[in-house]
Amino acid sequence: MTKLNRRSFLGASIGGALGASGLIAGEACARSTPVPAKWDRTVDVLVVGSGFSGLSAAIEARTNGAEVLCIEKMAVIGGNSVLSAGGLASPGNDLQVAAGIKDSPELLLADMLKSGGHLNNVECAKVVAYGALDAYRWAKDFLGVKFDRLGYQGGHSVARSACYMNGNGANMIGPMTKKCREIGVPIETRTRLANLVVDDKGAVIGAEVQKGYAFPKENSGKKVMIRARKAVIICSGGFSQNVKLRMLHDPRLGPQLDSTNQPGATGDAMQAAQRIGAADVQMDWIQLGPWTSPDEKGFGVCPKFVESSVGYGLMVDPKTGRRFVNETGNRKVRSDAILLTGHPAVLLVSEANIKHVPPSTIEAGLKNGAIRKFADLGSLAAAYGIDAGALGKSVARWNEAIAARKDPDYAAKIFDDTVPNEGTFYACRLWPRVHYCMGGLAINTKAEVISTDLAVIPGLYAAGEATGGVHGMVRLGTVSIADCLVFGRVAGRNAARRAA
Ligand SMILES: Cc1cc2nc3c(=O)[nH]c(=O)nc-3n(C[C@H](O)[C@H](O)[C@H](O)COP(=O)(O)OP(=O)(O)OC[C@H]3O[C@@H](n4cnc5c(N)ncnc54)[C@H](O)[C@@H]3O)c2cc1C
């Protein structure tokens, strides 16, 4: 049995922690599929997953000269990415410049570390913060993604999210799949990574896949062995839909909590990497979205309504009629506070303060009933069973904060164009859902996957939500997409340049 390659050892500080006892390859690959006598198919780079990270990796690997195959276990392309509803945090993007907002990678990094509780892998977070503007330009100029709006998300110091057209993830996945077609990257759906194949030196050299896989039938499809001359890149997203796995790491997140994710977000490709000795990090940091409503299914329209209304309107506990948290705080702060009350919160905002909510969002919310419109505060209080006197006092106090441009109670952000809340109101109820996994496979700044003995696993890369460490304990809104594009491209480029 051969030792894993020490030349690719991570660094002196980690080396000290490792000591002399390295994991031997035989142990590491004990649960990989044996090297077959004959491969069914050979490519240079095999990309697992067709979301933003997978397609970014595939396009970048192809444009760097590699023959690439992208596999997707579900019947449709796009994973959570196609469901995504916002944008791409990118300091210095042209929408931000046009709005006269000053920003920098340093400020984005500082926001990521603050929100991440300084548990972030700082070097990887830097790669994202300093690479986000280039990723935005690549999406806009090379892929032809259309961005139509600048967005603000709780926890960021400034508005910096370039929102793709109509906040519809398909408007970014579409140009990516078109580019794949143009440059010759096949994307094969209903093809699932089952196991990785590792050689006697501990390097990943291919994969066992199930062709014709019918999610969620575990053993469906035909076994096909694919040789990857250069590398396999795991871009398989998170595990928010795997109740057992998320409960293993955070026992509070049982089946009573819905998820915003697509059903295939189960983490099985990440587990295939773990089976050959890949390390994972921060698996118990699983993010709840504070802006989902029990009055609609999945992600719904309320998140966009809420994120465009915070800093303008207020959120109250219907039992007390009072505010209870900083509405512009990060997702964890808000979700934890709502869960602690034990029942859905109510967010309310006056008509004069919804100028940044896309009209289509209001329209859709009014239609499905999750957003409601009220002629005055009294009728809103009655509809949600809130004490009208207490609610009136809370609104008056928030309006005083708006006039003073300072929130003495929770230090919420108040924007320059926020005006007092009066007259006609819009409102919705909010109850958190499992949304994002901060934890996942351990990678370094080159997107190489790190083993449990802290060495690089040759031939294995990962990017996007399948990885952990970039975001620490709390990911900021719209930084996942920046992460997917930046690290997807890093992985694709490095995989393509690797010797076959
Ligand atoms: C509703 C919603 C809205 C969001 N909005 C935003 C936003 O505005 N901005 C932002 O930054 N983030 C947002 N996020 C988070 C962000 O969209 C995701 O974190 C990101 O798109 C993940 O991209 P990915 O490429 O890592 O994974 P995904 O897009 O989830 O793609 C992974 C793919 O891999 C496939 N796969 C999994 N296992 C296997 C296997 N064994 N074999 C083959 N294929 C496999 C999956 O089926 C999936 O299609 C949102 C998330 C959701 C759910």
The ligand as a Gaussian input file, in Angstrom:
#p B3LYP/6-31G(d) Opt

LIG

0 1
 C      -34.368000      28.806000      -3.819000
 C      -32.944000      29.226000      -3.665000
 C      -32.571000      30.543000      -3.925000
 C      -31.226000      30.928000      -3.810000
 N      -30.834000      32.203000      -4.153000
 C      -29.513000      32.537000      -4.095000
 C      -29.043000      33.806000      -4.539000
 O      -29.790000      34.626000      -5.022000
 N      -27.722000      34.088000      -4.436000
 C      -26.819000      33.193000      -3.921000
 O      -25.623000      33.491000      -3.848000
 N      -27.241000      31.973000      -3.521000
 C      -28.542000      31.626000      -3.620000
 N      -28.942000      30.377000      -3.233000
 C      -27.914000      29.387000      -2.942000
 C      -27.280000      29.000000      -4.267000
 O      -28.222000      29.062000      -5.300000
 C      -26.716000      27.615000      -4.202000
 O      -25.902000      27.478000      -3.064000
 C      -25.865000      27.364000      -5.440000
 O      -26.640000      27.600000      -6.598000
 C      -25.330000      25.966000      -5.408000
 O      -24.717000      25.734000      -6.633000
 P      -23.894000      24.407000      -6.820000
 O      -23.430000      24.401000      -8.216000
 O      -22.889000      24.269000      -5.754000
 O      -24.979000      23.256000      -6.551000
 P      -26.369000      22.993000      -7.284000
 O      -26.807000      24.142000      -8.090000
 O      -27.302000      22.487000      -6.266000
 O      -25.994000      21.856000      -8.314000
 C      -25.540000      20.599000      -7.870000
 C      -26.047000      19.560000      -8.814000
 O      -25.379000      18.326000      -8.568000
 C      -26.324000      17.275000      -8.724000
 N      -25.846000      16.084000      -8.010000
 C      -25.858000      15.851000      -6.677000
 N      -25.347000      14.637000      -6.409000
 C      -25.014000      14.075000      -7.601000
 C      -24.462000      12.827000      -7.972000
 N      -24.179000      11.866000      -7.068000
 N      -24.236000      12.582000      -9.287000
 C      -24.553000      13.536000     -10.232000
 N      -25.110000      14.721000      -9.934000
 C      -25.317000      14.998000      -8.616000
 C      -27.584000      17.848000      -8.134000
 O      -28.737000      17.153000      -8.565000
 C      -27.532000      19.280000      -8.635000
 O      -28.200000      19.434000      -9.861000
 C      -30.271000      29.976000      -3.370000
 C      -30.655000      28.667000      -3.095000
 C      -31.985000      28.282000      -3.243000
 C      -32.371000      26.872000      -2.955000

